[in-house]
Amino acid sequence: MRTGRSSTYRLTLSMIVKDEADRYLPQMLERHLPYIDEAVIIDDGSTDQTRAICAYFLQSIPHRIVHNEISQFEREHELRKQQWEATILTRPAWILNLDADEQFELSFKDEIEKLLRQQFADVFYFRLFDMWGADHYREDRYWTAHRIYRPFLVRYRPHIRYTWLQTNQHCGRFPIEIEKLPYACHPARIQHFGWSNPADRLHKYERYHRLDPEGTFGIKAQYDSILDAHPTLIQWKE
């Protein structure tokens, strides 16, 4: 636990990973390690060194790594439920739910303590920027995620009975009930590097068209736009 932070404000990083060893996992863990107290990792069928990397970076804090022999990603609501249940077993005060290719901007380290200690909000919403390369994000007709605030930081309330949106894709990273909790929007930004590599974009293009060919759970036109040759990009500035 971080010096001076009581169990009342303990922050647990909760994350799902799969074959992240050669992607953004090391920089993501290094960025957030200074202000988390504990971590719960669901390794969803990795065949590379993902678990070893997690164990190495998290060795200084309590952590649990759960390994799924067979990936559950094609039934995302079940995977997210597994993540949630494994996380709340640690009796967290706050849960920070990030993916392995997401990271807060540097200045957030100076803001987090105030959020954990305040008493008016149980959920904090942030904007997620889809990075198209190391220092640009995409913004055009179907790529406006950064205009919407989404929940990433939640105070755990154990008396609530939690349920999930029963969809195999885009089910949300938190249970439905957190939408009813008092919340606040925060200006700190999150970089999402999942689209920044051309090989990753091709992989996601193929995956979305395979798992959701009619755009039932998402937007088919957005899926089709993933491989646009000349997207509109804006430079990222810290």
C-alpha positions in Angstrom: 0.0 0.0 0.0 1.2 3.5 -0.8 2.7 5.4 2.1 0.1 7.4 3.9 -2.9 5.8 2.1 -5.3 3.9 4.4 -7.4 0.9 3.4 -10.3 3.3 3.1 -8.8 4.7 -0.1 -7.0 1.7 -1.4 -6.7 1.6 -5.2 -6.8 -1.7 -7.1 -5.9 -1.9 -10.7 -8.1 -4.4 -12.5 -7.1 -5.5 -16.0 -7.7 -8.2 -18.7 -4.6 -9.1 -20.8 -3.9 -11.5 -23.6 -0.5 -11.8 -25.5 0.5 -8.3 -24.6 4.3 -8.9 -24.1 5.4 -7.2 -27.3 2.8 -4.4 -27.2 2.1 -1.7 -24.5 1.9 -3.7 -21.3 5.3 -2.7 -19.8 4.9 1.1 -20.4 1.3 0.8 -19.1 2.3 -0.9 -15.8 5.2 1.4 -15.3 3.0 4.5 -15.8 0.4 3.4 -13.2 2.4 1.5 -10.7 3.4 4.7 -8.6 -0.2 5.2 -7.5 -1.9 1.8 -7.3 -1.9 -0.3 -4.1 -2.9 -3.7 -5.5 -3.6 -5.3 -8.9 -5.8 -8.1 -10.2 -5.0 -9.4 -13.7 -7.1 -11.8 -15.8 -4.7 -13.4 -18.3 -7.1 -14.6 -21.0 -5.2 -17.4 -22.6 -1.8 -15.8 -23.3 0.9 -17.9 -24.9 3.7 -15.3 -24.6 5.5 -13.7 -21.6 2.5 -11.6 -20.5 2.1 -13.2 -17.1 5.9 -12.9 -16.4 5.9 -9.2 -17.3 2.9 -8.6 -15.0 4.6 -10.4 -12.2 7.9 -8.5 -12.7 6.3 -5.0 -12.7 3.9 -5.8 -9.9 6.3 -7.5 -7.5 6.5 -4.6 -5.1 2.7 -4.6 -4.4 0.1 -7.3 -3.6 -1.2 -8.8 -6.8 -3.1 -11.7 -8.2 -2.9 -13.1 -11.7 -5.6 -15.5 -12.9 -4.9 -17.5 -16.0 -7.6 -18.8 -18.4 -6.3 -21.7 -20.3 -8.9 -21.1 -23.0 -9.7 -17.5 -24.0 -13.2 -16.2 -23.0 -13.0 -13.0 -25.1 -15.7 -14.1 -27.6 -18.1 -14.0 -24.7 -17.0 -10.7 -23.3 -19.7 -10.3 -20.7 -18.6 -13.5 -19.0 -15.0 -12.4 -19.1 -15.8 -9.0 -17.6 -17.9 -10.7 -14.9 -14.9 -12.9 -14.1 -12.7 -9.9 -13.9 -15.1 -8.0 -11.6 -15.6 -11.0 -9.2 -11.8 -11.7 -9.0 -11.2 -8.0 -8.2 -13.8 -7.6 -5.5 -12.4 -10.7 -3.7 -9.6 -8.4 -2.6 -12.1 -6.1 -0.9 -11.0 -3.0 -2.8 -11.9 0.6 -1.8 -11.6 1.9 -5.4 -11.2 0.0 -8.7 -9.3 1.4 -11.6 -10.3 -0.6 -14.7 -7.9 -0.2 -17.6 -6.9 -2.4 -20.6 -3.3 -3.2 -21.3 -3.1 -0.7 -24.1 -4.5 2.3 -22.2 -2.7 4.8 -20.0 -3.5 8.1 -18.3 -1.6 11.2 -19.2 1.3 11.9 -16.9 -0.4 14.7 -15.0 -3.0 12.3 -13.6 -0.5 11.2 -10.9 -1.0 14.6 -9.2 -4.8 14.3 -9.3 -5.6 10.7 -8.2 -5.2 11.2 -4.4 -7.9 13.9 -4.4 -10.3 11.6 -6.2 -9.8 8.7 -3.8 -10.4 10.9 -0.7 -13.4 12.9 -1.8 -16.9 11.8 -0.7 -19.3 13.3 -3.3 -18.7 10.8 -6.2 -18.5 7.0 -6.4 -17.6 6.9 -10.1 -15.3 9.0 -12.2 -15.7 9.3 -15.9 -12.8 10.2 -18.3 -12.3 10.6 -22.1 -10.5 8.0 -24.1 -8.4 9.0 -27.1 -7.9 6.5 -29.9 -4.2 6.9 -30.8 -3.2 6.5 -34.5 0.5 6.3 -33.9 2.6 7.3 -30.9 1.7 11.0 -30.9 -1.6 11.5 -32.9 -5.2 10.5 -32.2 -7.9 10.0 -34.8 -10.9 12.3 -35.1 -13.4 12.0 -37.9 -17.0 10.9 -38.5 -16.8 7.5 -36.7 -13.9 8.2 -34.4 -15.2 10.6 -31.7 -14.7 8.4 -28.5 -12.7 11.3 -26.9 -15.8 13.5 -26.9 -17.6 11.1 -24.6 -16.9 10.5 -20.9 -16.8 6.9 -19.8 -16.4 5.2 -16.3 -12.9 4.0 -15.5 -12.6 4.6 -11.7 -15.3 3.2 -9.3 -15.7 3.1 -5.6 -16.7 -0.4 -4.6 -20.0 -0.6 -2.8 -20.3 -4.2 -1.4 -24.1 -4.0 -0.6 -25.1 -3.7 -4.2 -26.2 -6.7 -6.3 -24.3 -6.3 -9.6 -25.5 -7.5 -13.0 -24.1 -7.4 -16.6 -25.2 -6.4 -20.0 -25.5 -9.8 -21.7 -23.7 -9.2 -25.0 -20.7 -10.9 -26.4 -19.1 -7.6 -27.6 -19.2 -4.1 -26.2 -20.8 -5.1 -22.9 -19.0 -2.5 -20.9 -16.1 -2.9 -18.4 -18.3 -2.4 -15.3 -21.6 -3.8 -14.1 -24.8 -2.0 -15.1 -25.5 -0.7 -11.6 -22.5 1.7 -11.5 -24.6 3.9 -13.9 -26.9 4.7 -11.0 -24.1 5.8 -8.6 -23.2 9.5 -8.0 -20.5 10.4 -10.5 -18.3 13.2 -11.8 -16.5 13.8 -15.1 -12.7 14.5 -14.8 -10.6 16.3 -17.4 -7.6 13.8 -17.2 -7.2 12.1 -20.6 -6.5 8.4 -21.4 -4.5 7.3 -24.4 -5.7 4.2 -26.1 -2.9 2.6 -28.1 -4.9 -0.3 -29.4 -5.3 1.3 -32.9 -1.8 2.9 -33.2 -0.1 0.0 -35.0 -1.3 -0.9 -38.6 -1.0 -4.7 -37.8 -3.3 -4.2 -34.8 -5.8 -2.3 -36.9 -5.9 -5.1 -39.4 -6.4 -7.7 -36.7 -9.3 -5.7 -35.1 -10.9 -5.1 -38.5 -10.9 -8.8 -39.2 -12.1 -9.7 -35.6 -15.0 -7.2 -35.6 -16.2 -8.4 -39.0 -16.0 -12.0 -37.8 -17.7 -11.6 -34.4 -20.2 -8.9 -35.3 -20.6 -8.9 -39.1 -23.9 -6.9 -39.1 -22.8 -4.4 -36.5 -25.4 -5.6 -34.0 -23.3 -4.7 -31.0 -21.4 -1.8 -32.6 -21.4 0.4 -35.7 -20.7 -1.5 -39.0 -19.6 1.7 -40.8 -17.0 2.3 -38.1 -15.7 -1.3 -38.5 -15.4 -0.6 -42.3 -13.5 2.6 -41.7 -10.8 1.1 -39.6 -8.5 0.6 -42.6 -9.1 4.1 -44.2 -5.9 5.2 -46.0 -6.1 8.9 -45.0 -7.9 9.3 -41.6 -8.0 12.7 -39.9 -5.3 12.9 -37.2 -4.6 15.4 -34.5 -1.4 15.7 -32.6 -1.4 14.7 -28.9 0.0 17.3 -26.5 0.7 16.6 -22.8 
